[in-house]
């Protein structure tokens, strides 16, 4: 996940926030002793973001930003005409977050 935040501050304060999110997933499926004639895997991922921003303005400005991110994944595998004696699925998901904050303050 990459998050870019741009803020401008006057008195009163006006806040503009721009966010972009990228999630990288890797999935490995091991099925020994398996005969597969057709395999279809469907994966859906949602990443709702909840952002709480608390600002205390002095001169200079002090800003505290708290972010929480929850990712929910569903995976469905359909293998018609398949005989599976053992199936192991390993999934790894990385969500690195980078936050860039630019602030200008006028009073």
FENRA-V645444 format. One record per residue. RES is the residue in three letters. SS is DSSP state (2 for helix, 1 for strand, 0 for the rest). OMEGA is omega in whole degrees, -180 to 180 (* if undefined). D_CENTER is the distance of its C-alpha to the mean C-alpha in Angstrom with 2 decimals. Layout:
RES&SS&OMEGA&D_CENTER / RES&SS&OMEGA&D_CENTER
This chain:
UNK&0&176&5.00 / UNK&1&-177&8.38 / UNK&1&175&9.89 / UNK&1&-178&13.53 / UNK&1&176&15.74 / UNK&1&-177&19.34 / UNK&1&170&21.83 / UNK&1&-175&25.51 / UNK&1&168&27.80 / UNK&0&172&31.28 / UNK&0&9&33.27 / UNK&0&-173&32.07 / UNK&0&173&28.45 / UNK&1&-176&26.38 / UNK&0&174&22.64 / UNK&0&-177&20.60 / UNK&0&175&16.82 / UNK&0&-178&14.90 / UNK&0&170&11.11 / UNK&0&-175&9.39 / UNK&0&176&5.82 / UNK&0&179&6.08 / UNK&0&179&5.03 / UNK&1&-180&8.49 / UNK&1&171&10.31 / UNK&1&-179&13.99 / UNK&1&179&16.37 / UNK&1&179&20.03 / UNK&1&178&22.70 / UNK&1&-180&26.16 / UNK&0&177&29.04 / UNK&0&179&32.42 / UNK&0&-173&35.60 / UNK&1&171&33.88 / UNK&1&-177&35.24 / UNK&0&176&32.72 / UNK&0&177&34.09 / UNK&0&-179&30.95 / UNK&0&178&27.33 / UNK&1&178&24.52 / UNK&1&178&20.95 / UNK&1&-179&18.64 / UNK&1&177&14.96 / UNK&1&-179&12.79 / UNK&1&175&9.13 / UNK&1&179&7.98 / UNK&1&176&5.08 / UNK&1&-179&7.76 / UNK&1&174&7.81 / UNK&1&-176&11.15 / UNK&1&175&12.75 / UNK&1&-179&16.24 / UNK&1&177&18.33 / UNK&1&-177&21.75 / UNK&1&170&24.18 / UNK&1&-176&27.64 / UNK&0&168&29.68 / UNK&0&170&32.59 / UNK&0&12&34.03 / UNK&0&-174&32.09 / UNK&0&173&28.79 / UNK&1&-176&26.65 / UNK&1&175&23.05 / UNK&1&-179&20.77 / UNK&1&177&17.11 / UNK&1&-180&15.12 / UNK&1&172&11.43 / UNK&1&-178&9.90 / UNK&1&178&6.52 / UNK&1&-180&7.31 / UNK&1&178&6.28 / UNK&1&-180&9.58 / UNK&1&171&11.04 / UNK&1&-179&14.62 / UNK&1&179&16.78 / UNK&1&179&20.34 / UNK&1&178&22.87 / UNK&1&179&26.24 / UNK&0&178&29.06 / UNK&0&180&32.40 / UNK&0&-173&35.57 / UNK&0&172&33.91 / UNK&1&-178&35.34 / UNK&1&177&32.92 / UNK&0&178&34.43 / UNK&0&-179&31.37 / UNK&0&178&27.67 / UNK&1&179&24.95 / UNK&1&178&21.26 / UNK&1&-179&18.95 / UNK&1&177&15.20 / UNK&1&179&12.98 / UNK&1&177&9.25 / UNK&1&178&8.28 / UNK&0&177&5.42 / UNK&0&-179&8.12 / UNK&0&174&8.28 / UNK&1&-177&11.40 / UNK&1&175&13.13 / UNK&1&-177&16.34 / UNK&1&175&18.68 / UNK&1&-177&21.92 / UNK&1&169&24.47 / UNK&1&-176&27.97 / UNK&1&173&30.24 / UNK&0&180&33.59 / UNK&0&*&35.95
